[in-house]
Each structure stands twice: as structure tokens, then as C-alpha cells.
Amino acid sequence: MPDQPGGCCRCCCSFIFTLGLTALFMWLSLRTDNPTCYIQNFYLPSLNQTLNNTANNSLVFELKLENGNKDKGIYYDAINLTFYDFPNKSHLMGNYTIPGFYQGHKKKATRLQLVELNKTLLSQATYPNGTANFRVDLATAVRFKIMAWKTKRHKLDVGSDVEVDNKGSKTYQKNMKLRSGASEHKRYCAQMGSLVSLVLLVFLDF
């Protein structure tokens, strides 16, 4: 019995539609979001003019990490934090490394740490009114746990400028988000999204 007219076209459309839905579901299930990083607290006792403690060159900071993925855990490599004076990032004032750890989905983690800064650079970065500006950079790599397997490592490089008042605390009272430009991970997600869109456009052309 000869094929009905349009039977081949309908078969192709059905195949493309199925392929598009499969690609869409795969992209949604594999798509991951980088953790969100915040500086919650940033305190320099030496800049607190009410204490008269200029000999103290320590920095107390609290880092907050949020995993916003609904069903994907995150494995962090060692988290490297670097502190500079601002705006001249060539002056390294200190650094600190937080050991790697695992964070479950929709979980938050905080790390309250103390680091010793370069005393000379700290005094040079302080304005006559007791305020100062600094730069905090965070660098690590993350792997996402999707069901029973782990993704490859994705670099995470974020940072922010921090303004400190004459009481030694950051002037921005809310959590300060560390930001970055487009990363390798985001480009991967964009490529997957483009692939899905292309498949759907081909289907619509039919």
C-alpha cells in the first residue's frame, strides 16, 4: 500500500519535535547555577577610632556561600581569598585559603575567618578621616553533583570593592555580593540553550 501523502513529512516533524523536547529536558536537568558569594562582615579593628588600637593589623571577615540549585550539590576546591588596597590592586595586603568542602542543594554556608594584613600597606590605605577602600577577590573551582555523578570543574572568579568607615566596618550594611563577568560555566549553559533553540526553530519551519 503506497504511503499516504505527507506521511514522510509528519514522521520527520514528529522526530524533530521529539528531539527538541529531549534536548530541552536534558538542558533543564543538566543546567546548573554557580554559587552566590557574599561578604557578610568585614571588620578592621585598627580603623575603629573609638578603640585607639592602630597596632592591630588583623581583618575579621565572614564569607557566605549559597547554593541555589534545587537538586544539585556543589563540591568546592580550596577557596582562595585575596585582599588588596584600592584602587591599586598591585598592592597585595594579604590572603587566606578556606579548605574545600561539599555543599548540599539549597544550602548556605558561612565562614568567619581572621587574616593578618600587611601593616604598612594598611596604614597607607587609610584616609585622614579614618575610612579606607579595599578589594576582595575570590577564586576557586566547583564541581556539581547531579544524581550519582559529578561534572567537570568550573572556575569561579568573583570579587568586590569594600568601603570601610572610621569604625572599622564596611559601610554597606547589607551582604555584599561578589561578582564576575561571564564564566566558562555560563558560556556552556548559553551554548546548550542555543542548541535547544536551534532545534525548536527547525521544527517550527516544518
MARFI-743570 format. One line per field, with one value per residue (C-alpha): residue number from 1; residue in one letter; x, y, z. Coordinates in nm, 2 decimals. Layout:
N
num <- NUM_...
residuo <- A_...
xx <- X_...
yy <- Y_...
zz <- Z_...
//
This chain:
206
num <- 1_2_3_4_5_6_7_8_9_10_11_12_13_14_15_16_17_18_19_20_21_22_23_24_25_26_27_28_29_30_31_32_33_34_35_36_37_38_39_40_41_42_43_44_45_46_47_48_49_50_51_52_53_54_55_56_57_58_59_60_61_62_63_64_65_66_67_68_69_70_71_72_73_74_75_76_77_78_79_80_81_82_83_84_85_86_87_88_89_90_91_92_93_94_95_96_97_98_99_100_101_102_103_104_105_106_107_108_109_110_111_112_113_114_115_116_117_118_119_120_121_122_123_124_125_126_127_128_129_130_131_132_133_134_135_136_137_138_139_140_141_142_143_144_145_146_147_148_149_150_151_152_153_154_155_156_157_158_159_160_161_162_163_164_165_166_167_168_169_170_171_172_173_174_175_176_177_178_179_180_181_182_183_184_185_186_187_188_189_190_191_192_193_194_195_196_197_198_199_200_201_202_203_204_205_206
residuo <- M_P_D_Q_P_G_G_C_C_R_C_C_C_S_F_I_F_T_L_G_L_T_A_L_F_M_W_L_S_L_R_T_D_N_P_T_C_Y_I_Q_N_F_Y_L_P_S_L_N_Q_T_L_N_N_T_A_N_N_S_L_V_F_E_L_K_L_E_N_G_N_K_D_K_G_I_Y_Y_D_A_I_N_L_T_F_Y_D_F_P_N_K_S_H_L_M_G_N_Y_T_I_P_G_F_Y_Q_G_H_K_K_K_A_T_R_L_Q_L_V_E_L_N_K_T_L_L_S_Q_A_T_Y_P_N_G_T_A_N_F_R_V_D_L_A_T_A_V_R_F_K_I_M_A_W_K_T_K_R_H_K_L_D_V_G_S_D_V_E_V_D_N_K_G_S_K_T_Y_Q_K_N_M_K_L_R_S_G_A_S_E_H_K_R_Y_C_A_Q_M_G_S_L_V_S_L_V_L_L_V_F_L_D_F
xx <- 0.00_0.16_0.24_-0.02_0.07_0.25_0.33_0.70_0.67_0.47_0.73_1.01_0.81_0.74_1.11_1.23_0.97_1.08_1.44_1.37_1.18_1.46_1.72_1.51_1.46_1.83_1.93_1.69_1.81_2.18_2.17_2.35_2.39_2.72_2.70_2.64_2.92_2.87_3.08_2.86_3.11_3.43_3.59_3.93_3.99_4.28_4.04_3.80_3.88_3.69_3.94_4.27_4.41_4.62_4.88_4.62_4.66_4.40_4.10_3.79_3.56_3.27_3.21_2.87_2.81_2.47_2.39_2.07_2.04_1.73_1.87_2.24_2.52_2.85_3.20_3.43_3.80_4.01_3.87_4.14_4.06_4.30_4.29_4.42_4.43_4.20_4.22_4.58_4.54_4.92_4.95_4.87_4.77_4.70_4.54_4.35_4.26_3.95_3.97_3.74_3.41_3.08_2.75_2.41_2.14_1.96_2.21_2.40_2.75_2.93_3.30_3.41_3.78_4.07_4.36_4.67_4.71_5.03_5.06_5.25_5.00_4.71_4.82_4.89_4.54_4.37_4.24_4.29_3.93_3.98_3.80_3.96_3.88_3.98_3.94_3.84_3.89_3.77_3.90_3.81_3.67_3.35_3.20_2.83_2.69_2.40_2.24_2.53_2.79_3.00_3.05_3.39_3.55_3.42_3.63_3.48_3.64_3.45_3.53_3.41_3.53_3.47_3.45_3.53_3.42_3.60_3.46_3.64_3.33_3.21_2.98_2.74_2.53_2.37_2.55_2.80_2.78_3.10_3.05_3.22_3.18_3.07_3.24_3.32_3.02_2.78_2.91_2.84_2.48_2.44_2.56_2.32_2.04_2.13_2.13_1.78_1.66_1.80_1.63_1.29_1.33_1.39_1.08_0.87_1.00_0.83
yy <- 0.00_0.33_0.58_0.85_1.20_1.39_1.08_1.12_1.49_1.41_1.14_1.40_1.66_1.40_1.31_1.67_1.75_1.46_1.55_1.91_1.81_1.56_1.83_2.08_1.83_1.74_2.10_2.18_1.88_1.95_2.32_2.44_2.78_2.89_2.95_3.31_3.45_3.73_3.92_3.94_4.11_4.30_4.45_4.61_4.69_4.93_5.16_5.18_5.52_5.45_5.18_5.35_5.02_5.11_4.84_4.57_4.47_4.19_4.17_3.98_3.88_3.65_3.48_3.34_3.09_3.00_2.70_2.80_2.47_2.28_1.93_1.97_1.97_2.16_2.04_2.33_2.32_2.53_2.88_3.15_3.50_3.78_4.13_4.44_4.81_5.00_5.11_4.99_4.61_4.57_4.61_4.27_4.32_3.96_3.63_3.34_2.99_2.81_2.43_2.27_2.12_1.98_2.19_2.03_2.17_2.48_2.50_2.80_2.80_3.08_3.10_3.35_3.40_3.62_3.72_3.94_4.22_4.40_4.66_4.92_4.89_4.91_5.24_5.37_5.27_5.46_5.81_6.10_6.07_5.70_5.55_5.32_5.12_4.77_4.50_4.14_3.87_3.51_3.23_2.86_2.58_2.39_2.06_1.99_1.67_1.57_1.25_1.00_1.17_1.49_1.75_1.87_2.16_2.51_2.81_3.07_3.41_3.69_4.00_4.33_4.66_4.72_5.06_5.08_5.36_5.51_5.24_4.97_4.82_4.81_5.10_4.88_4.72_4.45_4.14_4.25_4.02_3.92_3.95_3.85_3.86_3.57_3.25_2.93_2.77_3.04_3.01_2.63_2.70_2.95_2.70_2.44_2.69_2.79_2.43_2.38_2.70_2.59_2.25_2.41_2.67_2.39_2.22_2.54_2.58_2.25
zz <- 0.00_-0.10_0.17_0.23_0.11_0.38_0.58_0.55_0.64_0.95_1.05_1.02_1.22_1.49_1.51_1.52_1.79_2.00_1.95_2.06_2.37_2.46_2.42_2.62_2.91_2.91_2.92_3.21_3.41_3.35_3.38_3.69_3.86_4.02_4.39_4.51_4.72_4.98_5.23_5.54_5.78_5.71_6.02_6.08_6.45_6.36_6.18_6.47_6.61_6.93_7.02_6.96_6.85_6.55_6.62_6.53_6.16_6.16_5.94_6.05_5.76_5.72_5.38_5.29_5.01_4.88_4.66_4.48_4.28_4.37_4.32_4.26_4.53_4.49_4.56_4.63_4.57_4.81_4.82_4.78_4.91_4.82_4.97_4.80_4.86_4.63_4.35_4.30_4.30_4.26_4.64_4.79_5.15_5.25_5.15_5.31_5.19_5.31_5.26_5.01_5.11_4.99_5.00_4.95_4.73_4.85_5.14_5.28_5.44_5.63_5.72_5.98_5.95_6.06_5.84_5.91_5.66_5.57_5.84_5.63_5.34_5.58_5.72_5.37_5.25_5.54_5.46_5.71_5.82_5.92_5.62_5.36_5.04_4.97_4.71_4.78_4.52_4.55_4.32_4.33_4.11_4.17_4.05_4.05_4.18_3.96_4.10_4.12_3.90_3.91_3.64_3.54_3.73_3.65_3.75_3.98_4.00_4.17_4.37_4.50_4.63_5.00_5.17_5.54_5.77_6.07_6.30_6.10_5.95_5.59_5.51_5.31_5.58_5.36_5.24_4.97_4.67_4.50_4.12_3.80_3.42_3.20_3.31_3.13_3.31_3.19_2.83_2.85_2.95_2.68_2.42_2.54_2.53_2.17_2.07_2.20_2.04_1.70_1.72_1.80_1.52_1.27_1.39_1.35_1.00_0.91
//
